[in-house]
Each structure stands twice: as C-alpha cells, then as structure tokens.
C-alpha cells in the first residue's frame, strides 16, 4: 500500500478529521524521529531521521489544510482535482465569485463591510467543508467532492485577501 499523509500519521483516511487528532498523531510520529534522539547516532542515521521528520511535518501540514486533505483523499480514489488544468466552474459559482470580489472592492477601508463579507464567505466555506465531509466520507461521491475542492480553493484564496483587507 502506498504511503500518504494519513498512513504516515496513522490516521483514518477521512475528511472529517479534527485538528486536535492531527496534532496528536503528529506529536506521536515526530517524537519517534526527533533529531535530539539521534544526536549521538551516526550521520547516516541522523540524515534518515531528518528525512522522516520532514515527511511527517509535510503530512501534518497536508492534513491541516482542508484543500490538501481532500486532494489526498481524491488522489487515493484515483481522482485528479485538475488544479492546474481545469478552469471550468459552474455558472452560479462564477457569479458568486464576481459578487464577492465586487463587494471586497467596494468595501475598501470600510471595516464593517469587510467584516460582513468575511462572515458571508466563512459561512460558504463552512458549508463546503460539510459537503466535502459528506461526499468523501459517507457518499464516496468523488466527482462531486472534486467540484467542492475547486470551489474551496477559490474561497480559501479570497479569505486570505479579505484578511489582508481587514488588517489594513
């Protein structure tokens, strides 16, 4: 069986995975290869431990990021998210994107407007996360999950822009 972020951390391959469980599994795994444990070991063993620590840290990062976590699950099911090549999006989501972008532009320095937009986009993100959990974990609807992942990628990017606007 090929090793992925879930198997590396000894976690079930499910989308609905609490952050605390990921962190707990990471702490257990990283403790096994922590550089301090290998300080007096030969250089080759130290290098191997460092490589494992790097892989374990990458696994943690992937599972903490919902887009990456869903992507790992989709890849395990043989589904390509089309991140780099597929630009097709449903018309209603394209319209929603334009409305959100317009609202962000119009909000400018109006903190209340930016905050209201943030709440709206966070609510859409929450709905998508619930949909992904249902599609990936219960329904095994990988094509539907693929579409959700693509929408979530946009929402995550927009939320970063909104948070930057809030900080200004």
C-alpha positions in Angstrom: 0.0 0.0 0.0 1.3 3.4 -0.9 2.0 5.7 2.0 0.2 9.0 2.2 -0.3 11.7 4.8 -3.0 9.6 6.6 -1.0 6.4 6.8 2.2 8.2 7.7 0.5 9.7 10.8 -1.5 6.5 11.5 -4.9 8.3 11.0 -8.1 7.1 9.3 -8.4 8.3 5.7 -11.4 10.5 6.3 -12.1 14.2 5.6 -13.9 14.9 8.9 -10.7 14.8 11.0 -10.5 17.1 14.0 -7.4 19.3 14.1 -6.6 18.0 17.6 -6.4 14.4 16.3 -4.0 15.5 13.5 -1.8 17.4 16.0 -1.8 14.4 18.5 -0.8 12.0 15.7 1.9 14.3 14.5 3.3 14.7 18.0 3.5 10.9 18.4 5.1 10.4 15.0 7.6 13.2 15.3 8.7 12.0 18.7 10.0 8.8 17.1 12.4 10.6 14.8 13.1 13.9 16.6 16.7 15.0 15.9 17.5 15.1 19.6 17.0 11.3 19.8 19.6 10.8 17.1 22.2 13.4 18.1 24.7 10.8 19.2 23.9 8.4 16.3 26.0 8.1 13.1 25.5 10.8 10.4 23.6 8.4 8.1 21.0 7.7 10.8 20.7 11.4 11.6 20.0 12.1 8.0 17.4 9.4 7.7 15.7 10.7 10.9 15.7 14.3 9.4 14.2 13.0 6.2 11.4 11.2 8.2 10.8 14.3 10.3 10.4 16.3 7.1 7.9 13.8 5.7 6.0 13.8 9.0 5.8 17.6 9.0 4.6 17.7 5.4 1.9 15.1 6.3 0.7 17.2 9.2 0.6 20.3 7.0 -1.3 18.5 4.3 -3.9 17.2 6.7 -4.4 20.5 8.5 -5.2 22.2 5.1 -8.7 21.1 4.0 -7.9 21.5 0.3 -4.8 19.4 0.6 -6.6 16.8 2.8 -9.4 16.4 0.3 -6.8 16.2 -2.5 -5.0 13.4 -0.8 -8.3 11.5 -0.4 -9.3 12.2 -4.0 -5.8 11.0 -5.3 -6.2 7.8 -3.2 -9.5 7.3 -5.1 -7.8 7.9 -8.4 -9.4 11.3 -9.0 -7.4 14.2 -10.3 -8.6 17.6 -8.9 -7.5 19.3 -12.1 -5.9 22.1 -10.0 -3.5 23.1 -12.7 -5.6 22.4 -15.9 -9.3 22.6 -15.3 -10.7 26.1 -15.2 -14.3 25.1 -15.6 -16.6 26.3 -12.8 -20.4 26.2 -12.5 -22.0 29.5 -13.7 -23.7 30.1 -10.3 -20.4 29.9 -8.5 -18.7 32.2 -11.1 -21.4 34.7 -10.4 -20.9 34.3 -6.6 -17.2 34.9 -7.1 -17.8 38.1 -9.0 -20.2 39.3 -6.4 -17.7 38.6 -3.6 -14.9 40.3 -5.4 -17.0 43.3 -6.2 -18.1 43.5 -2.5 -14.4 43.4 -1.4 -13.5 46.1 -3.9 -16.5 48.3 -2.8 -15.8 47.8 0.9 -12.4 49.5 0.6 -11.4 50.7 4.0 -14.9 50.2 5.5 -14.1 47.6 8.2 -17.7 46.8 8.9 -18.3 46.0 5.2 -15.1 43.8 5.1 -16.2 42.0 8.3 -19.7 41.3 6.9 -18.1 39.9 3.7 -15.8 37.8 5.8 -18.7 36.3 7.6 -20.5 35.6 4.3 -17.5 33.9 2.8 -16.7 32.0 6.0 -20.3 30.7 6.0 -19.9 29.5 2.4 -16.6 27.8 3.4 -18.3 26.0 6.3 -21.0 24.7 4.0 -18.3 23.4 1.6 -16.4 21.7 4.4 -19.6 19.9 5.5 -20.3 19.0 1.9 -16.8 17.6 1.4 -17.1 15.5 4.6 -20.4 14.1 3.4 -19.2 13.5 -0.2 -15.8 12.0 0.7 -16.6 10.1 3.9 -20.2 9.0 3.6 -21.3 9.1 -0.1 -18.0 8.4 -1.8 -19.1 11.0 -4.4 -15.6 11.7 -5.6 -16.6 13.8 -8.7 -18.9 15.9 -6.5 -16.0 16.3 -4.0 -13.7 17.3 -6.8 -16.0 20.2 -7.6 -16.2 21.2 -3.9 -12.4 21.2 -3.7 -12.1 23.5 -6.6 -14.7 25.9 -5.1 -12.9 25.7 -1.7 -9.6 26.6 -3.4 -11.2 29.9 -4.6 -12.8 30.6 -1.2 -9.5 30.0 0.7 -7.7 32.4 -1.7 -10.5 35.0 -1.3 -10.4 34.7 2.5 -6.7 35.5 2.5 -7.4 38.6 0.6 -10.2 39.5 3.0 -8.0 39.0 6.0 -5.4 41.2 4.4 -8.0 43.9 3.8 -9.1 43.6 7.5 -5.5 44.1 8.6 -5.1 47.3 6.7 
